[in-house]
């Protein structure tokens, strides 16, 4: 359904005799007459006009301007890559080239590229440089941060149009997650741990789409295992998280397992979205009748009411002709148990649960929509 205009913004200006709403709408109609997003752009402009009217603080205005510029530039650059799956790789910028983890990250980048997956990193040194070195420029995107140190891009990304500089960490983090079809975390410092915990929090709370989160370490390494032991003892055992929240991440010790984890996640699962009160999972292959019955029994706790329903494409309901070949599994998801949702996705991805005509796994994962949108 279309975006609902912000009546407060409109009435704010009209009640003051300024009638700016109509003027803004008229200008936007000239610039983008057929855009379905006119109401959104109108409210953006009215918000800026309200800031100008209040004129409280120059610093606030500068922050808003910088944020809008960074967002617009990133949207424009990344539009050309929207049909490609991407993997965000986190890790220390200080890992030396002779360290085993550097070689592991380079192998990881090469393996992801071989599977036609783009590699996103912060474009710095260490793990980031290694992953881009392995992937090569064609399969790389760099989201660099401007800092008084460590701000220079690595050799693969330096001078490339696929390098996006960011002034604000929060906007950079937004795109690390927004663009990611999977996340791989190598050992690192405060920044890596911050990114790991923030990503897990976003997925756990449903603020970010469910994607595979892979923790990778060198054979014999204990970095992530020690972290998981702490999480299990201090967070799970003290009931600060649900036991199933640990299902949101997987620990591996080589690149083959990392890539296999990502590919397996998309073996049948394609993407998901909210459609009013329903949570809809798009599937490449329909479930067999027996598998659907098992889903209804084993995962009933995920439903607030009713049960799981499997549907073919209905243009009037879904309005997604580009995904008309996909089956839908719809249910009233409680929105909380995303660890259990990951268990459901793992069940859906097992070939033995697909209908008879879908006995073989797909040859490629294909593209998915960039937004796990909630449509109301």
VOLUMKE-229659 format. One line per 10 residues: their letters; for each residue x, y, z of C-alpha. Coordinates in Angstrom, 2 decimals. Layout:
<vexkes>
a	X,Y,Z | ... .
</vexkes>
This chain:
<vexkes>
xxxxxxxxxx	0.00,0.00,0.00 | 1.20,3.58,-0.57 | 3.06,5.56,2.05 | 0.79,7.54,4.36 | 1.68,11.26,4.37 | 2.77,12.91,7.59 | -0.27,15.01,8.45 | 1.55,16.73,11.30 | 4.19,18.16,8.98 | 1.58,19.34,6.48 .
xxxxxxxxxx	-0.65,20.96,9.10 | 2.36,22.51,10.83 | 3.16,24.71,7.85 | -0.41,25.29,6.69 | -1.50,26.43,10.17 | 1.23,29.06,10.08 | -0.08,30.46,6.80 | 2.92,29.26,4.80 | 1.13,26.68,2.62 | 4.52,25.15,1.83 .
xxxxxxxxxx	3.11,21.67,1.38 | 1.48,22.49,-1.95 | 4.56,24.35,-3.15 | 6.81,21.41,-2.32 | 4.45,18.94,-3.97 | 4.32,21.09,-7.11 | 8.11,21.17,-7.40 | 8.42,17.44,-6.82 | 5.78,16.72,-9.46 | 7.96,18.52,-11.99 .
xxxxxxxxxx	11.11,16.59,-10.98 | 9.63,13.09,-10.59 | 6.04,13.18,-11.88 | 5.53,9.41,-11.95 | 7.36,8.45,-8.76 | 5.41,6.34,-6.23 | 7.61,7.92,-3.54 | 6.45,11.53,-3.88 | 4.89,11.55,-0.41 | 8.18,10.35,1.09 .
xxxxxxxxxx	10.22,13.03,-0.68 | 7.66,15.65,0.31 | 7.94,14.78,3.98 | 11.75,14.78,3.77 | 11.69,18.31,2.40 | 9.10,19.48,4.91 | 11.25,18.06,7.71 | 14.22,20.10,6.50 | 12.02,23.19,6.22 | 10.84,22.69,9.78 .
xxxxxxxxxx	14.48,22.48,10.91 | 15.19,25.72,9.06 | 12.21,27.38,10.70 | 13.37,26.31,14.17 | 17.02,27.15,13.31 | 18.26,25.96,16.69 | 21.78,24.73,16.10 | 24.31,24.93,13.25 | 25.91,21.63,14.30 | 22.56,19.83,13.97 .
xxxxxxxxxx	22.13,21.24,10.48 | 25.63,20.15,9.45 | 25.05,16.61,10.75 | 21.79,16.36,8.81 | 23.37,17.65,5.60 | 26.35,15.30,5.82 | 24.13,12.31,6.58 | 21.80,13.02,3.64 | 24.73,13.47,1.27 | 26.34,10.20,2.36 .
xxxxxxxxxx	23.08,8.30,2.06 | 22.25,9.68,-1.38 | 25.75,9.00,-2.74 | 25.79,5.43,-1.41 | 22.31,4.69,-2.78 | 23.35,5.95,-6.21 | 26.63,4.01,-6.37 | 25.18,0.76,-5.04 | 22.18,0.80,-7.38 | 24.34,-0.76,-10.11 .
xxxxxxxxxx	25.10,-3.77,-7.89 | 21.60,-4.41,-6.53 | 21.16,-7.65,-8.49 | 24.26,-9.30,-7.02 | 24.54,-11.14,-3.74 | 27.08,-9.71,-1.34 | 28.96,-10.88,1.75 | 30.25,-8.44,4.34 | 33.56,-9.53,5.86 | 34.69,-8.07,9.20 .
xxxxxxxxxx	38.08,-8.46,10.85 | 41.12,-6.69,12.23 | 42.83,-3.98,10.18 | 46.08,-4.84,12.00 | 46.48,-8.48,10.95 | 49.95,-8.75,9.29 | 50.39,-10.45,5.93 | 52.44,-13.27,7.44 | 49.67,-14.20,9.90 | 47.65,-17.37,9.11 .
xxxxxxxxxx	44.42,-15.35,9.37 | 45.57,-13.08,6.54 | 45.98,-16.08,4.27 | 42.63,-17.45,5.42 | 40.88,-14.16,4.62 | 42.51,-14.06,1.18 | 41.32,-17.61,0.49 | 37.86,-16.60,1.71 | 37.68,-13.66,-0.70 | 38.73,-15.87,-3.61 .
xxxxxxxxxx	36.20,-18.58,-2.70 | 33.35,-16.05,-2.41 | 34.23,-14.55,-5.79 | 34.30,-18.02,-7.37 | 30.73,-18.42,-6.14 | 29.80,-15.07,-7.75 | 29.47,-13.33,-4.39 | 30.72,-9.77,-3.93 | 32.94,-9.05,-0.94 | 32.24,-5.96,1.18 .
xxxxxxxxxx	34.77,-4.76,3.76 | 35.79,-1.49,5.36 | 38.47,-1.27,2.63 | 41.30,-0.96,5.16 | 44.31,-3.15,5.77 | 44.71,-6.51,7.48 | 41.75,-8.86,7.08 | 39.96,-6.34,4.86 | 42.89,-6.04,2.46 | 43.30,-9.81,2.35 .
xxxxxxxxxx	39.62,-10.47,1.53 | 39.66,-7.91,-1.29 | 42.97,-9.21,-2.57 | 41.48,-12.67,-2.88 | 38.21,-11.50,-4.43 | 39.69,-8.99,-6.87 | 38.21,-5.62,-7.74 | 35.38,-7.00,-9.90 | 33.92,-8.78,-6.89 | 34.75,-6.12,-4.26 .
xxxxxxxxxx	33.07,-3.16,-2.60 | 34.79,-0.98,-0.02 | 33.06,1.13,2.64 | 35.89,3.25,4.00 | 35.73,5.51,7.05 | 37.55,8.84,7.23 | 39.79,8.73,10.30 | 43.00,10.52,11.34 | 44.68,7.09,11.06 | 44.04,3.82,9.19 .
xxxxxxxxxx	41.77,5.73,6.80 | 43.58,4.91,3.56 | 42.00,2.28,1.34 | 43.84,-0.95,0.60 | 45.63,-1.53,-2.70 | 42.68,-3.31,-4.32 | 40.16,-0.54,-3.61 | 42.30,2.63,-3.75 | 41.07,4.95,-6.50 | 38.21,2.65,-7.50 .
xxxxxxxxxx	34.65,3.82,-8.14 | 33.61,0.86,-6.00 | 35.09,2.55,-2.93 | 32.61,4.57,-0.86 | 34.00,6.94,1.80 | 31.90,7.58,4.92 | 32.24,10.28,7.55 | 29.77,8.74,10.00 | 30.23,5.29,11.48 | 26.49,4.78,11.88 .
xxxxxxxxxx	25.78,5.28,8.18 | 28.67,3.01,7.24 | 27.31,0.33,9.57 | 23.87,0.72,8.02 | 25.24,-0.21,4.60 | 27.41,-3.05,5.93 | 24.18,-4.72,7.06 | 21.73,-3.39,4.46 | 23.76,-4.71,1.53 | 24.72,-8.05,3.10 .
xxxxxxxxxx	23.23,-11.37,2.08 | 25.65,-12.95,4.55 | 28.23,-11.82,7.09 | 31.57,-13.43,7.84 | 33.49,-12.36,10.93 | 37.21,-12.99,11.36 | 39.01,-12.37,14.67 | 39.64,-8.71,15.44 | 39.59,-5.93,18.01 | 36.96,-3.68,19.56 .
xxxxxxxxxx	35.55,-2.74,16.17 | 35.08,-6.35,15.08 | 33.43,-7.31,18.36 | 31.20,-4.25,18.16 | 30.16,-5.19,14.63 | 29.55,-8.82,15.60 | 27.33,-7.97,18.56 | 25.45,-5.24,16.70 | 24.73,-7.53,13.75 | 23.49,-10.28,16.07 .
xxxxxxxxxx	21.33,-7.79,18.00 | 19.73,-6.50,14.80 | 18.91,-10.01,13.60 | 17.83,-11.22,17.04 | 15.36,-8.34,17.37 | 14.10,-8.59,13.80 | 15.38,-5.13,12.85 | 17.51,-6.69,10.12 | 16.67,-9.56,7.76 | 17.74,-13.05,8.72 .
xxxxxxxxxx	21.01,-13.85,6.92 | 23.80,-16.34,7.66 | 26.35,-15.09,10.19 | 29.59,-17.06,9.95 | 32.39,-16.87,12.52 | 35.64,-18.05,10.95 | 38.94,-18.81,12.65 | 42.17,-20.47,11.62 | 42.44,-24.19,12.42 | 43.36,-24.50,16.09 .
xxxxxxxxxx	42.31,-20.92,16.83 | 40.19,-20.21,19.90 | 39.12,-16.58,19.38 | 35.49,-17.20,18.48 | 35.14,-20.38,20.54 | 36.17,-18.44,23.65 | 33.60,-15.76,22.75 | 30.89,-18.39,22.28 | 31.79,-20.03,25.60 | 31.38,-16.65,27.31 .
xxxxxxxxxx	28.05,-16.01,25.57 | 26.77,-19.45,26.53 | 27.86,-19.18,30.17 | 27.09,-15.56,30.92 | 24.26,-14.69,28.52 | 22.40,-17.92,27.80 | 22.75,-19.52,31.23 | 21.69,-16.28,32.94 | 18.68,-16.04,30.58 | 19.83,-12.77,29.02 .
xxxxxxxxxx	19.29,-14.40,25.62 | 17.25,-17.35,24.44 | 19.09,-20.66,23.94 | 18.02,-20.61,20.29 | 19.72,-17.23,19.77 | 22.98,-19.16,19.50 | 21.57,-20.63,16.26 | 21.98,-17.22,14.62 | 25.72,-17.81,14.08 | 27.94,-20.69,12.98 .
xxxxxxxxxx	31.63,-21.28,13.73 | 33.82,-22.70,10.96 | 37.57,-23.24,10.51 | 38.04,-23.11,6.74 | 36.75,-21.27,3.69 | 34.98,-24.30,2.24 | 32.72,-24.53,5.30 | 32.11,-20.78,5.25 | 30.98,-20.72,1.62 | 28.97,-23.94,2.05 .
xxxxxxxxxx	27.11,-22.37,5.00 | 26.14,-19.37,2.87 | 25.10,-21.43,-0.15 | 23.10,-23.85,1.99 | 21.17,-20.96,3.55 | 19.89,-20.05,0.08 | 19.34,-23.60,-1.19 | 15.56,-23.11,-0.94 | 15.09,-19.94,1.10 | 15.08,-16.94,-1.23 .
xxxxxxxxxx	14.03,-13.97,0.91 | 11.35,-12.75,3.29 | 9.06,-9.81,3.90 | 6.26,-8.58,6.11 | 2.86,-8.27,4.43 | 0.60,-6.49,6.90 | 0.43,-8.92,9.84 | 1.86,-11.89,7.91 | 5.49,-12.89,7.65 | 6.13,-14.32,4.19 .
xxxxxxxxxx	9.08,-16.52,3.24 | 9.76,-16.81,-0.47 | 10.84,-20.33,-1.48 | 12.52,-21.58,-4.64 | 10.79,-24.95,-4.25 | 7.44,-25.78,-2.73 | 7.41,-28.06,0.31 | 5.99,-31.54,0.08 | 2.70,-32.17,1.87 | 4.50,-34.22,4.54 .
xxxxxxxxxx	7.11,-31.50,5.09 | 4.43,-28.81,5.39 | 2.64,-30.92,7.98 | 5.92,-31.28,9.90 | 6.48,-27.51,9.76 | 3.02,-26.92,11.19 | 3.72,-29.31,14.04 | 7.38,-28.60,14.85 | 7.33,-24.81,14.48 | 3.86,-23.98,15.78 .
xxxxxxxxxx	5.47,-21.87,18.52 | 6.49,-19.29,15.90 | 2.86,-18.48,15.08 | 0.84,-15.97,17.05 | -2.32,-17.48,15.58 | -3.49,-19.87,12.89 | -0.72,-21.90,11.20 | 1.60,-22.02,8.17 | 0.07,-21.66,4.70 | 1.83,-22.38,1.42 .
xxxxxxxxxx	0.78,-20.35,-1.61 | 1.66,-19.84,-5.21 | 2.04,-16.34,-6.61 | -0.99,-14.08,-6.30 | -0.36,-10.79,-8.07 | -3.21,-9.03,-6.33 | -1.84,-9.92,-2.90 | 1.91,-9.85,-3.39 | 2.40,-7.37,-6.27 | 5.84,-8.82,-7.06 .
xxxxxxxxxx	5.87,-9.99,-10.68 | 9.66,-10.35,-10.61 | 9.23,-13.10,-8.01 | 6.18,-14.77,-9.52 | 8.06,-18.07,-9.86 | 8.55,-18.37,-6.10 | 6.35,-20.18,-3.62 | 5.24,-18.36,-0.45 | 5.15,-19.74,3.08 | 3.08,-17.32,5.16 .
xxxxxxxxxx	2.39,-17.23,8.89 | 1.72,-14.83,11.77 | 5.29,-14.76,13.09 | 5.65,-13.65,16.71 | 8.61,-11.47,15.67 | 10.72,-12.51,18.66 | 12.17,-15.98,18.20 | 14.55,-15.35,15.33 | 16.81,-18.18,16.45 | 13.88,-20.53,15.97 .
xxxxxxxxxx	13.17,-18.83,12.65 | 16.71,-19.79,11.61 | 15.92,-23.39,12.56 | 12.84,-23.22,10.34 | 14.94,-21.91,7.44 | 17.41,-24.76,7.91 | 14.49,-27.23,7.72 | 13.13,-25.57,4.56 | 16.55,-25.85,2.91 | 16.74,-29.65,3.17 .
xxxxxxxxxx	16.12,-31.17,-0.31 | 14.25,-34.11,1.18 | 11.54,-31.67,2.33 | 10.86,-30.28,-1.14 | 8.05,-31.42,-3.41 | 8.93,-34.26,-5.78 | 9.56,-32.01,-8.79 | 12.15,-30.08,-6.74 | 14.42,-32.97,-5.88 | 17.65,-31.35,-7.10 .
xxxxxxxxxx	19.29,-28.28,-5.50 | 19.38,-25.13,-7.67 | 22.46,-24.36,-9.73 | 22.84,-20.84,-8.34 | 21.45,-18.75,-5.52 | 20.29,-15.85,-7.71 | 19.43,-12.37,-6.57 | 17.08,-11.35,-3.85 | 15.39,-8.07,-3.01 | 17.56,-5.66,-1.08 .
xxxxxx	14.94,-4.87,1.51 | 13.12,-7.08,3.96 | 10.30,-4.57,3.90 | 7.34,-4.38,6.21 | 4.38,-3.43,4.04 | 1.34,-2.08,5.85 .
</vexkes>
